[in-house]
Amino acid sequence: MEMMSSSSSSTTQVVSFREMGMYEPFQQLSGWENTFNNITSNQNNNNNPSSSTILEVDTARAEADDNNKNYTQANYTSLYNNSVEAEPSSNNDQDEDQMNDKMKRRLAQNREAARKSRLRKKAHVQQLEESRLKLSQLEQELARARQQGLCVRTSSDTSYLGPAGTMNTGIAAFEMEYTHWLEEQNKRVSEIRTALQAHISDIELKMLVDICLNHYANLFRMKADAAKADVFFLISGMWRTSTERFFQWIGGFRPSELLNVVMPYIEPLTDQQLLEVRNLQQSSQQAEEALSQGLDKLQQGLVENIAVDIRVVESVSHGAQMASAMENLQALEGFVNQADHLRKQTLQQMSKILTTRQAARGLLALGEYFHRLRALSSLWAARPRERT
């Protein structure tokens, strides 16, 4: 009974729904079928102007998607362009920073170069000032030496003067250099004396011996330059003390005399050393004799050139005689250089024959010998004189 009532109620509801037009299942299905057919026909016939609502919606969605894609692509393009446009600005900033750094480094380098230039200039000025003071000191010492009679010149002697009585700069430079050389010579002799007393090694003593020999070589070089400036000043011995001039031979000491002075201080000698020393002394004496004979011939030739035709009261011209005399005087410089070369060779050969300590004792004796000669000149110049 209940089942019948329920079925009748459902039937009643369906009928009522149909009557109200709210539930038409077959009609709806047929409508959907028509719509489906229309969509299919529209897809097959694209020229059909009528479109369904669903197709319009799909078309709208597709257009919206295209618009979104275009918008996104446009945004990306705009961002890329902005970034590209922004890159030159950043590059320009970097370039400006690099240029600023370069300018700063260049300015720093310029400041450093200027500072170094100022330091070099200051050092150069200081060096010039020291040289000036040293030159002034040497001039004062030379003046004192002349006052003490160490470098006495007669009033008539003007060999150290140039034209019109001016000072010969070459000779003046030699005198100052020689004064400095004497100071250094005293130091070298004192060093050798101290080394011999301290019994230092032969290697260290050999260094002092070589330094002393080089010091004598510097003297010979200085004399060669002075001979070019004025050979008469050098050969006359005006740069030495009066006592040294008494023993002078062609602008210096005799090498054979040197050997006689040092012989007592280098003994004992071996037989071989004694033989070599005697041979050296003999060869030195022969060379001295040859140079002395050559100098005598030079003097004789000068006399003959100047005295020729002197009996004529009014000589028309003596230019030829003077030219020949000038050639002889130029040869005088060669004699001085040969004599100094002989002295230098004698010192070197003597140091090769002797041992290191014997050579050191010989150089010490030679230095002390010349020092005593200069001291004797000072005593002689300062001696009391009787009034007349």
C-alpha positions in Angstrom: 0.0 0.0 0.0 2.8 2.3 0.9 4.7 1.4 -2.2 1.7 2.2 -4.3 1.3 5.5 -2.7 5.0 6.4 -3.1 4.9 5.5 -6.8 1.8 7.5 -7.3 3.3 10.5 -5.6 6.4 10.3 -7.8 4.3 10.0 -10.9 2.3 13.0 -9.7 5.5 15.0 -9.3 6.7 14.1 -12.7 3.4 15.1 -14.2 3.4 18.3 -12.3 6.9 19.1 -13.4 6.0 18.4 -17.0 3.0 20.6 -16.8 5.1 23.4 -15.4 7.7 22.9 -18.2 10.5 22.5 -15.8 11.6 19.0 -16.6 11.7 18.0 -20.3 14.4 15.3 -20.5 13.9 14.3 -24.1 13.4 17.8 -25.2 16.6 18.8 -23.5 18.5 16.0 -25.1 17.2 16.9 -28.5 18.3 20.5 -27.9 21.8 19.4 -26.9 21.9 17.3 -30.0 21.0 20.2 -32.2 23.6 22.3 -30.5 26.2 19.6 -31.0 25.3 19.4 -34.6 25.5 23.1 -35.0 29.0 23.2 -33.5 30.1 20.4 -35.8 28.7 22.1 -38.8 30.3 25.3 -37.8 33.7 23.6 -37.5 33.2 22.1 -40.9 32.0 25.3 -42.5 34.1 28.2 -41.3 32.3 30.7 -43.5 29.2 30.3 -41.6 28.5 33.7 -40.0 26.4 32.3 -37.2 28.4 30.9 -34.2 27.2 29.3 -31.1 27.7 30.7 -27.7 30.2 28.1 -26.7 32.3 28.9 -29.8 32.1 32.6 -29.0 33.3 32.0 -25.5 36.1 29.8 -26.7 37.1 32.5 -29.3 37.0 35.2 -26.6 39.2 33.0 -24.3 41.6 32.5 -27.2 41.8 36.2 -27.9 42.3 36.9 -24.2 45.1 34.3 -24.1 46.7 35.9 -27.2 46.4 39.3 -25.6 48.0 38.0 -22.4 50.8 36.5 -24.4 51.3 39.8 -26.3 51.2 41.8 -23.1 53.7 39.5 -21.4 56.0 39.5 -24.4 55.7 43.3 -24.6 56.6 43.5 -20.9 59.6 41.3 -21.4 60.7 43.4 -24.4 60.3 46.6 -22.4 62.3 45.2 -19.5 65.0 44.0 -21.8 65.2 47.3 -23.5 65.3 49.1 -20.2 68.1 46.8 -19.1 69.9 47.3 -22.3 69.5 51.1 -21.9 70.6 50.9 -18.3 73.8 49.0 -19.2 75.6 51.9 -20.9 74.9 54.0 -17.9 76.6 51.5 -15.6 79.4 51.1 -18.1 79.9 54.8 -18.2 80.0 54.9 -14.4 82.6 52.2 -14.4 84.6 54.0 -17.1 84.5 57.2 -15.0 85.6 55.3 -12.0 88.5 53.8 -13.9 89.5 57.2 -15.2 89.4 58.7 -11.8 91.6 55.8 -10.5 94.0 56.4 -13.3 94.1 60.1 -12.6 94.7 59.5 -8.9 97.5 57.0 -9.6 99.1 59.4 -12.1 98.9 62.3 -9.6 100.4 60.1 -7.0 103.2 59.1 -9.4 103.8 62.7 -10.3 104.0 63.7 -6.6 106.5 60.8 -5.9 108.6 61.8 -8.9 108.6 65.4 -7.8 109.6 64.3 -4.3 112.5 62.2 -5.6 113.6 65.1 -7.8 113.7 67.4 -4.9 115.7 64.9 -2.9 118.2 64.5 -5.8 118.5 68.2 -6.1 119.1 68.6 -2.4 121.7 65.9 -2.5 123.4 67.5 -5.5 123.5 70.9 -3.8 124.9 69.3 -0.7 127.5 67.5 -2.7 128.5 70.8 -4.4 128.7 72.5 -1.0 130.9 69.8 0.4 133.2 69.9 -2.7 133.4 73.7 -2.3 134.4 73.4 1.4 136.9 70.7 0.6 138.4 72.8 -2.2 138.6 75.7 0.2 140.3 73.6 2.8 142.8 72.3 0.3 143.6 75.8 -0.8 144.1 76.9 2.8 146.4 73.9 3.5 148.4 74.7 0.3 148.8 78.3 1.4 150.0 77.2 4.9 152.4 74.8 3.3 153.8 77.5 1.1 154.2 79.8 4.1 156.1 77.1 6.0 158.5 76.7 3.1 157.2 73.4 1.9 156.6 74.7 -1.6 159.1 77.5 -2.0 159.3 79.4 -5.3 161.6 82.1 -6.2 160.1 85.4 -7.3 161.6 85.1 -10.8 160.0 81.6 -11.4 156.7 81.9 -13.3 156.6 78.4 -14.8 153.3 77.7 -12.9 151.7 80.8 -14.5 149.9 80.9 -17.8 149.6 83.7 -20.3 149.5 87.3 -18.9 150.5 85.9 -15.4 147.3 83.9 -14.9 147.3 80.7 -12.9 147.7 77.5 -14.9 144.5 75.6 -13.9 146.1 72.3 -14.7 149.0 72.9 -12.3 146.7 74.4 -9.6 144.6 71.2 -9.8 147.7 69.0 -9.5 148.9 70.9 -6.5 145.6 70.4 -4.7 145.4 66.7 -5.7 149.0 66.2 -4.5 148.2 67.7 -1.2 145.3 65.3 -0.8 147.5 62.5 -2.0 150.0 63.2 0.8 147.2 63.0 3.4 146.1 59.6 2.0 149.7 58.4 1.8 150.1 59.1 5.6 147.0 57.0 6.2 148.1 54.1 4.1 151.5 54.0 5.8 149.8 54.1 9.2 147.5 51.3 8.3 150.4 49.1 7.2 152.3 49.8 10.4 149.3 48.9 12.5 148.7 45.7 10.5 152.3 44.6 10.9 152.1 45.2 14.7 148.8 43.3 15.0 150.1 40.3 13.0 147.0 40.1 10.8 146.6 37.4 8.2 148.5 37.5 4.9 145.3 37.9 2.9 144.3 41.0 4.8 147.9 42.4 4.6 148.0 41.7 0.8 144.9 43.9 0.4 146.7 46.8 2.2 149.8 46.3 0.0 147.7 46.4 -3.2 146.0 49.5 -2.0 149.3 51.2 -1.3 150.7 50.3 -4.8 147.5 51.6 -6.4 148.0 54.8 -4.5 151.5 55.3 -6.1 149.9 54.5 -9.5 147.5 57.3 -8.9 150.4 59.7 -8.3 152.0 58.7 -11.6 148.7 59.3 -13.4 148.4 62.8 -11.8 151.9 63.6 -12.8 151.2 62.6 -16.4 148.3 65.1 -16.5 150.5 67.8 -14.9 153.2 67.2 -17.5 150.7 68.0 -20.3 149.8 71.3 -18.5 153.4 72.4 -17.8 156.3 69.9 -18.0 158.8 72.4 -16.6 156.8 72.8 -13.4 156.9 69.1 -12.9 160.5 68.3 -13.9 161.8 71.2 -11.8 160.2 69.7 -8.6 158.4 72.9 -7.5 155.6 70.7 -6.2 158.0 69.0 -3.7 159.8 70.1 -0.7 163.3 71.5 -0.9 164.9 68.4 0.6 163.0 66.2 -1.9 164.2 68.3 -4.8 167.8 67.7 -3.7 167.4 64.0 -4.4 165.1 64.4 -7.5 165.7 62.7 -10.8 163.5 63.6 -13.8 160.5 64.7 -11.7 160.8 62.0 -9.0 163.0 59.6 -7.1 165.5 57.3 -8.6 164.3 53.6 -8.6 167.8 52.4 -7.7 167.7 54.6 -4.6 164.3 53.1 -3.7 165.9 49.6 -3.6 168.8 50.9 -1.4 166.3 52.4 1.1 164.1 49.3 1.5 166.8 46.6 1.5 167.5 46.7 5.2 163.8 46.3 6.0 163.0 43.3 3.7 165.8 41.0 5.0 166.3 38.1 5.4 166.1 37.2 1.7 166.4 33.8 0.2 169.1 33.2 -2.4 166.6 33.4 -5.2 165.1 36.6 -3.9 168.5 38.1 -3.4 169.4 37.3 -7.0 166.2 38.7 -8.4 166.6 41.9 -6.3 170.1 42.4 -7.6 169.0 41.9 -11.2 166.2 44.4 -10.7 168.6 46.9 -9.2 171.0 46.5 -12.1 168.3 46.8 -14.8 166.9 49.9 -13.0 170.4 51.6 -13.0 170.8 50.8 -16.7 167.4 52.3 -17.5 168.2 55.4 -15.4 171.5 55.9 -17.2 169.8 55.6 -20.6 167.2 58.2 -19.7 169.8 60.5 -18.2 171.9 60.3 -21.4 168.8 61.0 -23.5 168.0 64.0 -21.4 171.5 65.3 -21.8 171.3 65.0 -25.5 167.9 66.9 -25.4 169.5 69.7 -23.5 172.4 69.8 -25.9 170.0 70.0 -28.9 168.1 72.9 -27.4 171.3 74.8 -26.9 172.3 74.3 -30.5 168.9 75.3 -31.8 168.8 78.5 -29.8 172.4 79.5 -30.2 172.6 79.1 -34.0 173.4 82.4 -35.9 173.5 84.2 -32.6 176.5 86.2 -33.8 174.3 88.1 -36.3 173.4 91.5 -34.7 170.1 91.9 -36.4 168.5 88.5 -37.1 166.0 88.7 -39.9 164.0 85.6 -38.6 164.6 82.8 -36.1 161.3 81.0 -36.6 163.0 77.9 -37.9 165.2 77.7 -34.8 162.3 78.2 -32.5 160.2 75.5 -34.2 163.1 73.0 -33.8 163.4 73.9 -30.2 159.7 73.4 -29.6 159.9 69.9 -31.0 162.7 69.1 -28.5 160.7 70.5 -25.6 157.7 68.4 -26.6 160.0 65.3 -26.2 160.7 66.4 -22.6 157.2 65.3 -21.6 158.1 61.8 -22.9 161.1 61.6 -20.7 159.1 62.4 -17.6 156.5 59.7 -18.4 159.2 57.1 -19.1 160.9 57.9 -15.8 157.6 57.5 -13.9 156.9 54.2 -15.8 160.3 53.0 -14.6 159.4 53.9 -11.0 156.1 52.1 -11.3 157.6 49.0 -12.8 160.2 48.8 -10.1 157.6 49.0 -7.3 155.5 46.2 -9.0 158.5 43.9 -9.6 159.7 44.4 -6.1 156.3 43.4 -4.7 156.3 40.2 -6.9 159.8 39.2 -5.7 159.1 39.7 -2.0 156.6 37.9 0.3 153.5 39.8 1.4 155.0 40.8 4.8 158.3 41.7 3.2 156.5 43.9 0.7 154.5 45.5 3.5 157.7 46.3 5.4 159.3 47.7 2.3 156.4 50.0 1.6 156.4 51.1 5.2 160.1 52.0 5.0 159.6 53.9 1.7 156.7 55.9 3.1 158.6 56.7 6.3 161.6 57.8 4.3 159.7 60.4 2.2 157.9 61.6 5.3 161.2 62.3 7.0 162.5 64.2 4.0 159.4 66.5 4.2 159.9 66.9 7.9 163.5 67.8 7.4 162.4 70.5 4.9 160.0 72.0 7.5 162.7 72.1 10.1 165.1 73.7 7.6 162.6 76.4 6.7 161.8 77.1 10.3 165.4 77.2 11.5 166.5 80.4 13.3 168.4 82.8 11.1 171.2 85.1 12.2 170.7 88.8 11.7 173.1 90.5 9.4 
